[in-house]
Amino acid sequence: MDAAGAINDDLAASLVQVAAIMAAARDPWWVIGSAAVAMLGAKTRVADIDVLLSTTDADAIDHRLGLGLRRDAGDGRFASTRYGRWVAPAVPVELMADLVVDGRPLQPLTRTATRIAGVTLYHPERFELIAILDRFGRPKDKVRIALLR
C-alpha cells in the first residue's frame, strides 16, 4: 500500500501542521488511529488526527497554542492526563498525553517514521497499530484492522 493514495490534500496539510507543532517535542510521539491507518496506505475516513504524546510535550504545546488541554477522566475505557482538540487544521487534531485504555497505559513499543508532504511523522508499526486498534475494540477499529491486513 502507498500512503500517498490514502491521504487527501486536507489530511496532508493537517499532518504538516502536526509535524510543525511536534518538532520541538522532547519525548517520542505517535500518530495513532485512522490517520495512522491512512499513513500506512489504507484508504479510510479520517475525521481527526490522534496524537499520542507525553504530558511534558502536551503542556509545552498547550502553552504555545493556548488549547486549554485538561485531564480527561474519559468514558470508563479511555482516559488521559492531558486531552484537547486543536481545531485550526482542516482535519482537527486530538492530543492525548499518557493515554490509558481499560485501566492500562497505552505506550507503543515501535515508532516508524513516514514522510508525507515533505515532513516526518511517526506511527506504530503495522502489527502494533493492529494490536492497538484491537485493544480499542470499537466497530470502526475492527474495520480499520481489516484494511491493514
N, CA, C and O atoms as a GROMACS GRO file, in nm:
protein
  596
    1MET      N    1   0.084  -0.118   0.000
    1MET     CA    2   0.000   0.000   0.000
    1MET      C    3   0.088   0.124   0.000
    1MET      O    4   0.199   0.124   0.054
    2ASP      N    5   0.038   0.229  -0.061
    2ASP     CA    6   0.110   0.355  -0.071
    2ASP      C    7   0.034   0.462   0.004
    2ASP      O    8  -0.084   0.486  -0.024
    3ALA      N    9   0.099   0.528   0.099
    3ALA     CA   10   0.032   0.630   0.179
    3ALA      C   11  -0.020   0.744   0.094
    3ALA      O   12  -0.124   0.802   0.126
    4ALA      N   13   0.050   0.778  -0.013
    4ALA     CA   14   0.009   0.892  -0.095
    4ALA      C   15  -0.132   0.875  -0.149
    4ALA      O   16  -0.206   0.973  -0.157
    5GLY      N   17  -0.170   0.754  -0.185
    5GLY     CA   18  -0.304   0.730  -0.238
    5GLY      C   19  -0.413   0.733  -0.133
    5GLY      O   20  -0.531   0.743  -0.166
    6ALA      N   21  -0.376   0.724  -0.006
    6ALA     CA   22  -0.474   0.720   0.102
    6ALA      C   23  -0.489   0.854   0.174
    6ALA      O   24  -0.572   0.868   0.263
    7ILE      N   25  -0.409   0.952   0.134
    7ILE     CA   26  -0.407   1.080   0.205
    7ILE      C   27  -0.448   1.193   0.112
    7ILE      O   28  -0.381   1.221   0.013
    8ASN      N   29  -0.562   1.256   0.144
    8ASN     CA   30  -0.610   1.367   0.062
    8ASN      C   31  -0.537   1.497   0.100
    8ASN      O   32  -0.457   1.498   0.194
    9ASP      N   33  -0.564   1.604   0.029
    9ASP     CA   34  -0.494   1.730   0.050
    9ASP      C   35  -0.516   1.787   0.190
    9ASP      O   36  -0.421   1.835   0.252
   10ASP      N   37  -0.640   1.782   0.240
   10ASP     CA   38  -0.668   1.834   0.375
   10ASP      C   39  -0.591   1.757   0.481
   10ASP      O   40  -0.534   1.816   0.573
   11LEU      N   41  -0.590   1.624   0.468
   11LEU     CA   42  -0.518   1.542   0.566
   11LEU      C   43  -0.368   1.570   0.556
   11LEU      O   44  -0.301   1.584   0.659
   12ALA      N   45  -0.314   1.579   0.435
   12ALA     CA   46  -0.171   1.607   0.419
   12ALA      C   47  -0.135   1.741   0.482
   12ALA      O   48  -0.036   1.751   0.554
   13ALA      N   49  -0.215   1.844   0.455
   13ALA     CA   50  -0.187   1.976   0.512
   13ALA      C   51  -0.195   1.974   0.664
   13ALA      O   52  -0.115   2.038   0.732
   14SER      N   53  -0.290   1.900   0.717
   14SER     CA   54  -0.305   1.891   0.862
   14SER      C   55  -0.190   1.813   0.925
   14SER      O   56  -0.144   1.848   1.034
   15LEU      N   57  -0.143   1.709   0.857
   15LEU     CA   58  -0.028   1.634   0.908
   15LEU      C   59   0.098   1.720   0.907
   15LEU      O   60   0.184   1.707   0.994
   16VAL      N   61   0.111   1.809   0.809
   16VAL     CA   62   0.223   1.903   0.807
   16VAL      C   63   0.216   1.993   0.932
   16VAL      O   64   0.319   2.021   0.993
   17GLN      N   65   0.096   2.037   0.968
   17GLN     CA   66   0.080   2.119   1.087
   17GLN      C   67   0.114   2.040   1.214
   17GLN      O   68   0.173   2.095   1.307
   18VAL      N   69   0.076   1.913   1.218
   18VAL     CA   70   0.111   1.828   1.331
   18VAL      C   71   0.263   1.818   1.343
   18VAL      O   72   0.318   1.835   1.452
   19ALA      N   73   0.329   1.791   1.233
   19ALA     CA   74   0.476   1.780   1.235
   19ALA      C   75   0.539   1.910   1.286
   19ALA      O   76   0.638   1.907   1.358
   20ALA      N   77   0.482   2.024   1.247
   20ALA     CA   78   0.536   2.153   1.290
   20ALA      C   79   0.522   2.171   1.442
   20ALA      O   80   0.617   2.214   1.507
   21ILE      N   81   0.405   2.139   1.498
   21ILE     CA   82   0.390   2.159   1.643
   21ILE      C   83   0.467   2.055   1.723
   21ILE      O   84   0.504   2.079   1.838
   22MET      N   85   0.493   1.939   1.662
   22MET     CA   86   0.566   1.833   1.733
   22MET      C   87   0.717   1.844   1.713
   22MET      O   88   0.792   1.767   1.773
   23ALA      N   89   0.763   1.936   1.630
   23ALA     CA   90   0.906   1.948   1.600
   23ALA      C   91   0.989   1.973   1.726
   23ALA      O   92   1.104   1.929   1.733
   24ALA      N   93   0.935   2.042   1.822
   24ALA     CA   94   1.008   2.073   1.945
   24ALA      C   95   0.986   1.968   2.054
   24ALA      O   96   1.030   1.986   2.168
   25ALA      N   97   0.919   1.858   2.022
   25ALA     CA   98   0.890   1.755   2.123
   25ALA      C   99   1.020   1.702   2.183
   25ALA      O  100   1.119   1.682   2.113
   26ARG      N  101   1.017   1.681   2.313
   26ARG     CA  102   1.132   1.626   2.383
   26ARG      C  103   1.123   1.474   2.395
   26ARG      O  104   1.224   1.406   2.414
   27ASP      N  105   1.003   1.422   2.384
   27ASP     CA  106   0.979   1.279   2.403
   27ASP      C  107   0.920   1.218   2.276
   27ASP      O  108   0.868   1.291   2.191
   28PRO      N  109   0.927   1.086   2.263
   28PRO     CA  110   0.864   1.022   2.146
   28PRO      C  111   0.714   1.051   2.141
   28PRO      O  112   0.648   1.065   2.244
   29TRP      N  113   0.663   1.058   2.020
   29TRP     CA  114   0.520   1.080   1.998
   29TRP      C  115   0.478   0.999   1.877
   29TRP      O  116   0.561   0.960   1.794
   30TRP      N  117   0.348   0.973   1.867
   30TRP     CA  118   0.296   0.890   1.760
   30TRP      C  119   0.162   0.944   1.711
   30TRP      O  120   0.083   0.997   1.790
   31VAL      N  121   0.137   0.930   1.582
   31VAL     CA  122   0.003   0.941   1.526
   31VAL      C  123  -0.055   0.801   1.536
   31VAL      O  124   0.008   0.704   1.494
   32ILE      N  125  -0.176   0.790   1.591
   32ILE     CA  126  -0.243   0.660   1.602
   32ILE      C  127  -0.381   0.674   1.539
   32ILE      O  128  -0.415   0.779   1.485
   33GLY      N  129  -0.460   0.569   1.544
   33GLY     CA  130  -0.596   0.573   1.494
   33GLY      C  131  -0.604   0.579   1.342
   33GLY      O  132  -0.515   0.531   1.272
   34SER      N  133  -0.711   0.638   1.293
   34SER     CA  134  -0.739   0.636   1.150
   34SER      C  135  -0.633   0.707   1.067
   34SER      O  136  -0.603   0.664   0.955
   35ALA      N  137  -0.574   0.814   1.119
   35ALA     CA  138  -0.470   0.884   1.043
   35ALA      C  139  -0.348   0.794   1.025
   35ALA      O  140  -0.286   0.795   0.918
   36ALA      N  141  -0.313   0.717   1.127
   36ALA     CA  142  -0.201   0.623   1.114
   36ALA      C  143  -0.235   0.513   1.014
   36ALA      O  144  -0.149   0.469   0.939
   37VAL      N  145  -0.359   0.470   1.013
   37VAL     CA  146  -0.404   0.370   0.914
   37VAL      C  147  -0.382   0.426   0.773
   37VAL      O  148  -0.331   0.356   0.685
   38ALA      N  149  -0.422   0.552   0.752
   38ALA     CA  150  -0.403   0.616   0.621
   38ALA      C  151  -0.254   0.632   0.590
   38ALA      O  152  -0.212   0.614   0.475
   39MET      N  153  -0.174   0.666   0.691
   39MET     CA  154  -0.031   0.681   0.670
   39MET      C  155   0.034   0.550   0.627
   39MET      O  156   0.138   0.549   0.562
   40LEU      N  157  -0.030   0.439   0.664
   40LEU     CA  158   0.019   0.307   0.623
   40LEU      C  159  -0.039   0.265   0.489
   40LEU      O  160  -0.015   0.153   0.443
   41GLY      N  161  -0.116   0.354   0.425
   41GLY     CA  162  -0.161   0.330   0.289
   41GLY      C  163  -0.302   0.279   0.271
   41GLY      O  164  -0.346   0.257   0.158
   42ALA      N  165  -0.377   0.261   0.380
   42ALA     CA  166  -0.515   0.212   0.368
   42ALA      C  167  -0.610   0.330   0.352
   42ALA      O  168  -0.601   0.428   0.424
   43LYS      N  169  -0.701   0.319   0.258
   43LYS     CA  170  -0.800   0.425   0.238
   43LYS      C  171  -0.909   0.410   0.343
   43LYS      O  172  -0.981   0.311   0.347
   44THR      N  173  -0.918   0.510   0.429
   44THR     CA  174  -1.016   0.511   0.537
   44THR      C  175  -1.057   0.654   0.565
   44THR      O  176  -0.983   0.748   0.535
   45ARG      N  177  -1.173   0.671   0.621
   45ARG     CA  178  -1.220   0.804   0.658
   45ARG      C  179  -1.141   0.850   0.781
   45ARG      O  180  -1.127   0.776   0.878
   46VAL      N  181  -1.088   0.972   0.775
   46VAL     CA  182  -1.012   1.028   0.886
   46VAL      C  183  -1.086   1.154   0.933
   46VAL      O  184  -1.078   1.258   0.869
   47ALA      N  185  -1.156   1.141   1.045
   47ALA     CA  186  -1.232   1.254   1.099
   47ALA      C  187  -1.142   1.345   1.183
   47ALA      O  188  -1.168   1.465   1.194
   48ASP      N  189  -1.037   1.288   1.241
   48ASP     CA  190  -0.942   1.365   1.319
   48ASP      C  191  -0.810   1.289   1.325
   48ASP      O  192  -0.802   1.171   1.291
   49ILE      N  193  -0.708   1.360   1.366
   49ILE     CA  194  -0.574   1.302   1.378
   49ILE      C  195  -0.546   1.285   1.526
   49ILE      O  196  -0.541   1.383   1.600
   50ASP      N  197  -0.526   1.161   1.569
   50ASP     CA  198  -0.497   1.131   1.709
   50ASP      C  199  -0.346   1.130   1.729
   50ASP      O  200  -0.274   1.055   1.663
   51VAL      N  201  -0.299   1.214   1.822
   51VAL     CA  202  -0.156   1.220   1.852
   51VAL      C  203  -0.137   1.181   1.998
   51VAL      O  204  -0.194   1.241   2.089
   52LEU      N  205  -0.056   1.080   2.017
   52LEU     CA  206  -0.021   1.031   2.150
   52LEU      C  207   0.115   1.092   2.186
   52LEU      O  208   0.212   1.076   2.112
   53LEU      N  209   0.121   1.161   2.300
   53LEU     CA  210   0.243   1.231   2.338
   53LEU      C  211   0.258   1.233   2.490
   53LEU      O  212   0.168   1.190   2.562
   54SER      N  213   0.370   1.283   2.536
   54SER     CA  214   0.395   1.291   2.680
   54SER      C  215   0.325   1.413   2.739
   54SER      O  216   0.289   1.506   2.667
   55THR      N  217   0.307   1.410   2.870
   55THR     CA  218   0.249   1.525   2.940
   55THR      C  219   0.338   1.648   2.924
   55THR      O  220   0.287   1.759   2.905
   56THR      N  221   0.469   1.630   2.932
   56THR     CA  222   0.563   1.741   2.917
   56THR      C  223   0.544   1.810   2.782
   56THR      O  224   0.534   1.933   2.776
   57ASP      N  225   0.538   1.731   2.676
   57ASP     CA  226   0.519   1.789   2.543
   57ASP      C  227   0.380   1.848   2.526
   57ASP      O  228   0.364   1.952   2.462
   58ALA      N  229   0.279   1.784   2.583
   58ALA     CA  230   0.142   1.837   2.575
   58ALA      C  231   0.136   1.974   2.643
   58ALA      O  232   0.074   2.067   2.591
   59ASP      N  233   0.199   1.986   2.759
   59ASP     CA  234   0.198   2.116   2.829
   59ASP      C  235   0.269   2.224   2.749
   59ASP      O  236   0.224   2.338   2.746
   60ALA      N  237   0.380   2.188   2.684
   60ALA     CA  238   0.454   2.287   2.602
   60ALA      C  239   0.370   2.331   2.483
   60ALA      O  240   0.366   2.450   2.450
   61ILE      N  241   0.302   2.237   2.418
   61ILE     CA  242   0.216   2.270   2.304
   61ILE      C  243   0.098   2.356   2.352
   61ILE      O  244   0.060   2.452   2.285
   62ASP      N  245   0.042   2.320   2.465
   62ASP     CA  246  -0.069   2.397   2.520
   62ASP      C  247  -0.025   2.540   2.549
   62ASP      O  248  -0.100   2.635   2.525
   63HIS      N  249   0.095   2.556   2.600
   63HIS     CA  250   0.148   2.690   2.630
   63HIS      C  251   0.161   2.772   2.501
   63HIS      O  252   0.129   2.891   2.499
   64ARG      N  253   0.210   2.708   2.393
   64ARG     CA  254   0.228   2.778   2.265
   64ARG      C  255   0.095   2.810   2.196
   64ARG      O  256   0.077   2.919   2.142
   65LEU      N  257   0.002   2.713   2.198
   65LEU     CA  258  -0.121   2.729   2.120
   65LEU      C  259  -0.243   2.771   2.202
   65LEU      O  260  -0.345   2.811   2.145
   66GLY      N  261  -0.234   2.763   2.334
   66GLY     CA  262  -0.347   2.801   2.419
   66GLY      C  263  -0.470   2.716   2.397
   66GLY      O  264  -0.581   2.767   2.384
   67LEU      N  265  -0.450   2.586   2.394
   67LEU     CA  266  -0.562   2.493   2.366
   67LEU      C  267  -0.648   2.462   2.487
   67LEU      O  268  -0.760   2.414   2.472
   68GLY      N  269  -0.597   2.488   2.605
   68GLY     CA  270  -0.673   2.454   2.725
   68GLY      C  271  -0.680   2.304   2.748
   68GLY      O  272  -0.785   2.252   2.786
   69LEU      N  273  -0.569   2.236   2.726
   69LEU     CA  274  -0.567   2.091   2.750
   69LEU      C  275  -0.603   2.065   2.895
   69LEU      O  276  -0.567   2.142   2.984
   70ARG      N  277  -0.672   1.955   2.918
   70ARG     CA  278  -0.720   1.924   3.052
   70ARG      C  279  -0.706   1.775   3.080
   70ARG      O  280  -0.688   1.695   2.988
   71ARG      N  281  -0.714   1.739   3.206
   71ARG     CA  282  -0.720   1.598   3.242
   71ARG      C  283  -0.854   1.546   3.191
   71ARG      O  284  -0.957   1.613   3.204
   72ASP      N  285  -0.852   1.428   3.132
   72ASP     CA  286  -0.974   1.369   3.078
   72ASP      C  287  -0.995   1.234   3.144
   72ASP      O  288  -0.924   1.138   3.116
   73ALA      N  289  -1.095   1.228   3.231
   73ALA     CA  290  -1.126   1.103   3.300
   73ALA      C  291  -1.186   1.002   3.205
   73ALA      O  292  -1.198   0.884   3.238
   74GLY      N  293  -1.225   1.047   3.088
   74GLY     CA  294  -1.274   0.957   2.984
   74GLY      C  295  -1.412   0.901   3.012
   74GLY      O  296  -1.488   0.953   3.094
   75ASP      N  297  -1.440   0.794   2.941
   75ASP     CA  298  -1.572   0.733   2.948
   75ASP      C  299  -1.570   0.600   3.022
   75ASP      O  300  -1.661   0.518   3.008
   76GLY      N  301  -1.466   0.578   3.100
   76GLY     CA  302  -1.453   0.449   3.169
   76GLY      C  303  -1.354   0.358   3.098
   76GLY      O  304  -1.289   0.276   3.162
   77ARG      N  305  -1.344   0.371   2.967
   77ARG     CA  306  -1.248   0.290   2.890
   77ARG      C  307  -1.124   0.369   2.854
   77ARG      O  308  -1.013   0.316   2.856
   78PHE      N  309  -1.141   0.495   2.820
   78PHE     CA  310  -1.032   0.580   2.774
   78PHE      C  311  -1.014   0.698   2.870
   78PHE      O  312  -1.113   0.759   2.911
   79ALA      N  313  -0.890   0.728   2.905
   79ALA     CA  314  -0.860   0.844   2.989
   79ALA      C  315  -0.719   0.892   2.954
   79ALA      O  316  -0.639   0.816   2.899
   80SER      N  317  -0.690   1.018   2.986
   80SER     CA  318  -0.555   1.069   2.964
   80SER      C  319  -0.526   1.182   3.061
   80SER      O  320  -0.618   1.248   3.110
   81THR      N  321  -0.396   1.204   3.089
   81THR     CA  322  -0.360   1.311   3.182
   81THR      C  323  -0.378   1.448   3.119
   81THR      O  324  -0.400   1.547   3.190
   82ARG      N  325  -0.368   1.456   2.987
   82ARG     CA  326  -0.398   1.579   2.913
   82ARG      C  327  -0.472   1.539   2.787
   82ARG      O  328  -0.437   1.443   2.719
   83TYR      N  329  -0.576   1.616   2.757
   83TYR     CA  330  -0.653   1.591   2.635
   83TYR      C  331  -0.703   1.725   2.582
   83TYR      O  332  -0.737   1.815   2.658
   84GLY      N  333  -0.707   1.735   2.452
   84GLY     CA  334  -0.768   1.852   2.391
   84GLY      C  335  -0.770   1.839   2.240
   84GLY      O  336  -0.700   1.758   2.180
   85ARG      N  337  -0.854   1.922   2.179
   85ARG     CA  338  -0.868   1.925   2.034
   85ARG      C  339  -0.812   2.055   1.981
   85ARG      O  340  -0.844   2.163   2.030
   86TRP      N  341  -0.729   2.042   1.879
   86TRP     CA  342  -0.676   2.157   1.807
   86TRP      C  343  -0.755   2.163   1.677
   86TRP      O  344  -0.741   2.076   1.591
   87VAL      N  345  -0.837   2.266   1.662
   87VAL     CA  346  -0.930   2.271   1.550
   87VAL      C  347  -0.885   2.364   1.437
   87VAL      O  348  -0.956   2.379   1.338
   88ALA      N  349  -0.767   2.424   1.449
   88ALA     CA  350  -0.717   2.511   1.342
   88ALA      C  351  -0.689   2.435   1.212
   88ALA      O  352  -0.722   2.486   1.105
   89PRO      N  353  -0.631   2.314   1.216
   89PRO     CA  354  -0.607   2.241   1.091
   89PRO      C  355  -0.739   2.199   1.024
   89PRO      O  356  -0.842   2.189   1.090
   90ALA      N  357  -0.734   2.174   0.895
   90ALA     CA  358  -0.853   2.130   0.821
   90ALA      C  359  -0.909   2.000   0.878
   90ALA      O  360  -1.030   1.982   0.885
   91VAL      N  361  -0.819   1.911   0.920
   91VAL     CA  362  -0.860   1.790   0.991
   91VAL      C  363  -0.819   1.812   1.137
   91VAL      O  364  -0.700   1.820   1.166
   92PRO      N  365  -0.916   1.823   1.228
   92PRO     CA  366  -0.883   1.851   1.369
   92PRO      C  367  -0.787   1.747   1.427
   92PRO      O  368  -0.781   1.632   1.383
   93VAL      N  369  -0.711   1.793   1.527
   93VAL     CA  370  -0.610   1.709   1.590
   93VAL      C  371  -0.649   1.688   1.736
   93VAL      O  372  -0.676   1.784   1.809
   94GLU      N  373  -0.652   1.561   1.779
   94GLU     CA  374  -0.676   1.530   1.919
   94GLU      C  375  -0.543   1.493   1.982
   94GLU      O  376  -0.476   1.399   1.939
   95LEU      N  377  -0.505   1.568   2.085
   95LEU     CA  378  -0.380   1.545   2.157
   95LEU      C  379  -0.413   1.467   2.284
   95LEU      O  380  -0.501   1.507   2.360
   96MET      N  381  -0.344   1.357   2.306
   96MET     CA  382  -0.369   1.272   2.422
   96MET      C  383  -0.236   1.238   2.489
   96MET      O  384  -0.152   1.170   2.430
   97ALA      N  385  -0.219   1.286   2.611
   97ALA     CA  386  -0.096   1.256   2.685
   97ALA      C  387  -0.125   1.143   2.783
   97ALA      O  388  -0.225   1.143   2.855
   98ASP      N  389  -0.034   1.046   2.784
   98ASP     CA  390  -0.044   0.934   2.878
   98ASP      C  391  -0.181   0.868   2.871
   98ASP      O  392  -0.251   0.855   2.971
   99LEU      N  393  -0.218   0.826   2.752
   99LEU     CA  394  -0.347   0.761   2.729
   99LEU      C  395  -0.354   0.628   2.803
   99LEU      O  396  -0.260   0.548   2.802
  100VAL      N  397  -0.467   0.606   2.867
  100VAL     CA  398  -0.495   0.481   2.938
  100VAL      C  399  -0.619   0.420   2.874
  100VAL      O  400  -0.720   0.488   2.856
  101VAL      N  401  -0.611   0.291   2.841
  101VAL     CA  402  -0.724   0.219   2.782
  101VAL      C  403  -0.755   0.100   2.873
  101VAL      O  404  -0.669   0.017   2.900
  102ASP      N  405  -0.879   0.095   2.919
  102ASP     CA  406  -0.922  -0.011   3.011
  102ASP      C  407  -0.830  -0.024   3.131
  102ASP      O  408  -0.797  -0.134   3.175
  103GLY      N  409  -0.788   0.091   3.185
  103GLY     CA  410  -0.707   0.093   3.305
  103GLY      C  411  -0.559   0.064   3.286
  103GLY      O  412  -0.483   0.062   3.382
  104ARG      N  413  -0.517   0.042   3.161
  104ARG     CA  414  -0.376   0.012   3.133
  104ARG      C  415  -0.318   0.119   3.040
  104ARG      O  416  -0.381   0.155   2.941
  105PRO      N  417  -0.198   0.170   3.072
  105PRO     CA  418  -0.136   0.271   2.985
  105PRO      C  419  -0.114   0.217   2.844
  105PRO      O  420  -0.078   0.101   2.825
  106LEU      N  421  -0.135   0.303   2.748
  106LEU     CA  422  -0.106   0.269   2.608
  106LEU      C  423   0.028   0.334   2.574
  106LEU      O  424   0.036   0.456   2.557
  107GLN      N  425   0.131   0.253   2.563
  107GLN     CA  426   0.264   0.301   2.533
  107GLN      C  427   0.320   0.219   2.418
  107GLN      O  428   0.371   0.109   2.440
  108PRO      N  429   0.312   0.270   2.295
  108PRO     CA  430   0.366   0.194   2.182
  108PRO      C  431   0.513   0.159   2.203
  108PRO      O  432   0.589   0.236   2.263
  109LEU      N  433   0.551   0.044   2.152
  109LEU     CA  434   0.689  -0.002   2.161
  109LEU      C  435   0.766   0.025   2.032
  109LEU      O  436   0.889   0.030   2.033
  110THR      N  437   0.693   0.042   1.922
  110THR     CA  438   0.756   0.068   1.794
  110THR      C  439   0.726   0.211   1.751
  110THR      O  440   0.627   0.271   1.793
  111ARG      N  441   0.814   0.264   1.667
  111ARG     CA  442   0.797   0.402   1.619
  111ARG      C  443   0.858   0.410   1.481
  111ARG      O  444   0.980   0.406   1.464
  112THR      N  445   0.771   0.420   1.382
  112THR     CA  446   0.813   0.423   1.243
  112THR      C  447   0.799   0.564   1.188
  112THR      O  448   0.696   0.629   1.207
  113ALA      N  449   0.901   0.611   1.120
  113ALA     CA  450   0.897   0.743   1.056
  113ALA      C  451   0.840   0.729   0.916
  113ALA      O  452   0.880   0.641   0.841
  114THR      N  453   0.747   0.817   0.883
  114THR     CA  454   0.689   0.821   0.749
  114THR      C  455   0.696   0.966   0.700
  114THR      O  456   0.661   1.058   0.773
  115ARG      N  457   0.739   0.984   0.576
  115ARG     CA  458   0.746   1.117   0.516
  115ARG      C  459   0.618   1.142   0.436
  115ARG      O  460   0.579   1.062   0.351
  116ILE      N  461   0.555   1.252   0.467
  116ILE     CA  462   0.433   1.293   0.396
  116ILE      C  463   0.444   1.443   0.371
  116ILE      O  464   0.469   1.520   0.463
  117ALA      N  465   0.426   1.482   0.247
  117ALA     CA  466   0.429   1.624   0.209
  117ALA      C  467   0.556   1.692   0.260
  117ALA      O  468   0.553   1.808   0.301
  118GLY      N  469   0.667   1.619   0.258
  118GLY     CA  470   0.794   1.678   0.294
  118GLY      C  471   0.827   1.683   0.442
  118GLY      O  472   0.931   1.736   0.480
  119VAL      N  473   0.740   1.628   0.527
  119VAL     CA  474   0.766   1.627   0.671
  119VAL      C  475   0.769   1.484   0.723
  119VAL      O  476   0.717   1.392   0.659
  120THR      N  477   0.830   1.466   0.838
  120THR     CA  478   0.838   1.334   0.900
  120THR      C  479   0.739   1.326   1.015
  120THR      O  480   0.734   1.412   1.103
  121LEU      N  481   0.661   1.219   1.013
  121LEU     CA  482   0.566   1.190   1.120
  121LEU      C  483   0.593   1.049   1.169
  121LEU      O  484   0.657   0.970   1.099
  122TYR      N  485   0.545   1.017   1.287
  122TYR     CA  486   0.571   0.887   1.346
  122TYR      C  487   0.441   0.816   1.380
  122TYR      O  488   0.342   0.878   1.419
  123HIS      N  489   0.444   0.685   1.365
  123HIS     CA  490   0.330   0.600   1.400
  123HIS      C  491   0.384   0.464   1.440
  123HIS      O  492   0.499   0.431   1.409
  124PRO      N  493   0.304   0.384   1.509
  124PRO     CA  494   0.348   0.247   1.541
  124PRO      C  495   0.360   0.164   1.413
  124PRO      O  496   0.297   0.195   1.312
  125GLU      N  497   0.442   0.060   1.418
  125GLU     CA  498   0.450  -0.032   1.304
  125GLU      C  499   0.313  -0.096   1.284
  125GLU      O  500   0.231  -0.102   1.376
  126ARG      N  501   0.290  -0.144   1.164
  126ARG     CA  502   0.160  -0.200   1.125
  126ARG      C  503   0.109  -0.303   1.227
  126ARG      O  504  -0.006  -0.293   1.270
  127PHE      N  505   0.192  -0.400   1.266
  127PHE     CA  506   0.146  -0.505   1.357
  127PHE      C  507   0.104  -0.446   1.491
  127PHE      O  508   0.008  -0.492   1.552
  128GLU      N  509   0.177  -0.344   1.538
  128GLU     CA  510   0.143  -0.285   1.667
  128GLU      C  511   0.019  -0.196   1.655
  128GLU      O  512  -0.063  -0.193   1.747
  129LEU      N  513   0.003  -0.125   1.543
  129LEU     CA  514  -0.118  -0.046   1.524
  129LEU      C  515  -0.240  -0.138   1.521
  129LEU      O  516  -0.344  -0.103   1.577
  130ILE      N  517  -0.228  -0.254   1.458
  130ILE     CA  518  -0.339  -0.351   1.459
  130ILE      C  519  -0.371  -0.391   1.602
  130ILE      O  520  -0.488  -0.398   1.639
  131ALA      N  521  -0.269  -0.417   1.683
  131ALA     CA  522  -0.292  -0.455   1.823
  131ALA      C  523  -0.358  -0.342   1.902
  131ALA      O  524  -0.445  -0.367   1.985
  132ILE      N  525  -0.317  -0.217   1.875
  132ILE     CA  526  -0.377  -0.102   1.942
  132ILE      C  527  -0.524  -0.090   1.903
  132ILE      O  528  -0.610  -0.071   1.989
  133LEU      N  529  -0.552  -0.100   1.775
  133LEU     CA  530  -0.691  -0.090   1.729
  133LEU      C  531  -0.775  -0.203   1.787
  133LEU      O  532  -0.891  -0.183   1.824
  134ASP      N  533  -0.717  -0.322   1.796
  134ASP     CA  534  -0.787  -0.435   1.857
  134ASP      C  535  -0.817  -0.406   2.004
  134ASP      O  536  -0.925  -0.438   2.053
  135ARG      N  537  -0.722  -0.346   2.072
  135ARG     CA  538  -0.742  -0.310   2.213
  135ARG      C  539  -0.854  -0.206   2.228
  135ARG      O  540  -0.931  -0.212   2.323
  136PHE      N  541  -0.862  -0.112   2.133
  136PHE     CA  542  -0.971  -0.015   2.136
  136PHE      C  543  -1.105  -0.086   2.121
  136PHE      O  544  -1.202  -0.050   2.189
  137GLY      N  545  -1.111  -0.185   2.034
  137GLY     CA  546  -1.225  -0.274   2.024
  137GLY      C  547  -1.356  -0.219   1.971
  137GLY      O  548  -1.458  -0.287   1.980
  138ARG      N  549  -1.356  -0.100   1.918
  138ARG     CA  550  -1.481  -0.043   1.866
  138ARG      C  551  -1.505  -0.096   1.725
  138ARG      O  552  -1.411  -0.137   1.657
  139PRO      N  553  -1.630  -0.095   1.680
  139PRO     CA  554  -1.659  -0.143   1.544
  139PRO      C  555  -1.575  -0.075   1.437
  139PRO      O  556  -1.527  -0.142   1.345
  140LYS      N  557  -1.554   0.057   1.446
  140LYS     CA  558  -1.474   0.127   1.345
  140LYS      C  559  -1.329   0.079   1.347
  140LYS      O  560  -1.262   0.080   1.244
  141ASP      N  561  -1.280   0.039   1.464
  141ASP     CA  562  -1.144  -0.011   1.473
  141ASP      C  563  -1.130  -0.149   1.409
  141ASP      O  564  -1.027  -0.180   1.350
  142LYS      N  565  -1.233  -0.230   1.419
  142LYS     CA  566  -1.233  -0.363   1.354
  142LYS      C  567  -1.224  -0.347   1.202
  142LYS      O  568  -1.155  -0.423   1.135
  143VAL      N  569  -1.296  -0.248   1.150
  143VAL     CA  570  -1.291  -0.219   1.006
  143VAL      C  571  -1.150  -0.177   0.966
  143VAL      O  572  -1.099  -0.221   0.863
  144ARG      N  573  -1.088  -0.093   1.047
  144ARG     CA  574  -0.952  -0.046   1.016
  144ARG      C  575  -0.851  -0.161   1.022
  144ARG      O  576  -0.758  -0.166   0.942
  145ILE      N  577  -0.870  -0.252   1.115
  145ILE     CA  578  -0.782  -0.369   1.122
  145ILE      C  579  -0.789  -0.447   0.992
  145ILE      O  580  -0.686  -0.489   0.938
  146ALA      N  581  -0.910  -0.467   0.943
  146ALA     CA  582  -0.928  -0.541   0.818
  146ALA      C  583  -0.857  -0.470   0.702
  146ALA      O  584  -0.801  -0.536   0.614
  147LEU      N  585  -0.859  -0.337   0.702
  147LEU     CA  586  -0.791  -0.262   0.595
  147LEU      C  587  -0.640  -0.278   0.601
  147LEU      O  588  -0.573  -0.274   0.498
  148LEU      N  589  -0.586  -0.297   0.719
  148LEU     CA  590  -0.442  -0.309   0.736
  148LEU      C  591  -0.389  -0.449   0.709
  148LEU      O  592  -0.269  -0.467   0.687
  149ARG      N  593  -0.477  -0.547   0.709
  149ARG     CA  594  -0.431  -0.686   0.689
  149ARG      C  595  -0.417  -0.718   0.544
  149ARG      O  596  -0.379  -0.831   0.510
   0.00000   0.00000   0.00000
